[in-house]
Amino acid sequence: MLILGGLGFIGSNLAHKLVEIGARVTIYDACLDPYGWNFANIEEISDEIEFIKGDIRDFDLLKQHVRDKDYIFHCAAQVGHVISMKDPFLDIDINCRGTMNVLEACRRCNNAVKIVYTGTRGQIGEPVYLPVDENHPDNPTDIYGVNKLAAEKYLWAYRQVYGISFVSMRLNNIYGRRAQMKHSHYAVINYFLALAMQAKTITVYGDGSQTRDFLYIDDAVDALILAAERQEANGEVFMVGSGVETKFIDMVDLVIQTVGKGSYVNIPYPPEREKIDIKRFAGSYAKFNAMLGWQPKTSLEQGIKKTLSFYETRLHQYL
C-alpha cells in the first residue's frame, strides 16, 4: 500500500488502520506547510511503516515508489479553499500536475495498481438540490474545487484509455483525531475544538445558518478501505458523508458544550470567503450504501467527544 500525503490527517489515520489489519504500508509525503503533516501522527506505528519524504510533483522519485504497489491512496493535495484563490498556480501544480504525475508514473511503472482518490464536496459547488448525489451537476466555486474535479477527470481518462483502476471518494467535511489544529483552512471542527480547549473565542461568519455535512474520520477511513477492496467500486464516483445537514452554529454550540469552555462571536463574512462559501450542503451516501453496504457509524456528538478525548493529552503536538 502506498499512501500519498500519508503524514496528513486522512492519510495518517488510514495508515493506522491499514497497519492494524496487517497491510504493508509506505507513506510518501512532501511535508509542506500548512497542510497538517505531522510526525506525531505516526508515532505509534513509525516502526511498522516505510516513510519516504517526497513530493508528487517529483516525477522521477514518484516512479520509484509506485512500483509493486497493489493500491495507492491518493491523499496528497493542496486543500485550502482560500489558498487556492490566493495562489491558483500552486493549486494547479499540486492538484492537477501532481495527479497527472501519479497517473503517468502508474502507466509507465505499475499499470495494474488501483488508485483510491480522495475527492471533495467542493467539486460540487452550491447545490441546486439536497441531498447532493453523484448525478448532481458540478459547478465548483473556487479553484480548489475546479482542480480536484479536473484531477478526477484525469483518472477517468486514464481508466478509459490505459485501463488503470480507480475509485473517487468525494468526501464531505472530515474531522477527528490527528487533524491540524492551527488554522481554519480545513478541518474546521478541529480548529474550533482547539480554540474552545484554550478558552478562546470562535469566530462564526454571518449568523451561522450555513450548513455542512460532517463526517468522522473513522467512518471516512472505513469507506476508503472498503472502496479499495471491492472490485465493483472500480471506475465509480461516490459521495461520502454522514447524510445529515447540520447548521454551522449548532456545530459550534456542540463544540463549546462538549469542551465545557470557550465562546463564539458572529462577524460579517470577509469578502474573500463570502464569494466562495457554500451556504447549504448535505450529501447522499445512498449509492455507496447500495453498492458496497457502507454507512456512517458515528454521530456528530459522538465524534466530537472522541476527538476531544484524543487531544486532551496531545493538544501540544498539534498547535
Buried (B, 14 or more C-beta within 10 A) or exposed (E): BBBBBBBBBBBBBBBBBBBEEEBEBBBBBBEBEEBBBBEEBBEEBEEBBEBBEBBBBBBEBBBEBBEEBEBBBBBBBBBBBBBBBEBBEBBBBBBBBBBBBBBBBBBEBBEEBBBBBBBBBBBBBEBEEBBBBBEBEBBBBBBBBBBBBBBBEBBBEBBEEEEBBBBBBBBBBBBBBBBBBBBBBBBBBBBBBBBBBEEEEBBBBBEBEBBBBBBBBBBBBBBBBBBBEBEEBBBBBBBBBBBBBBBBBEBBEBBBEBBEEBEBEEEEEEEEBEEBBBEBBBBBBBBBBEBBEBBBEBEBEEBBBBBBEBBEEEBEBBE
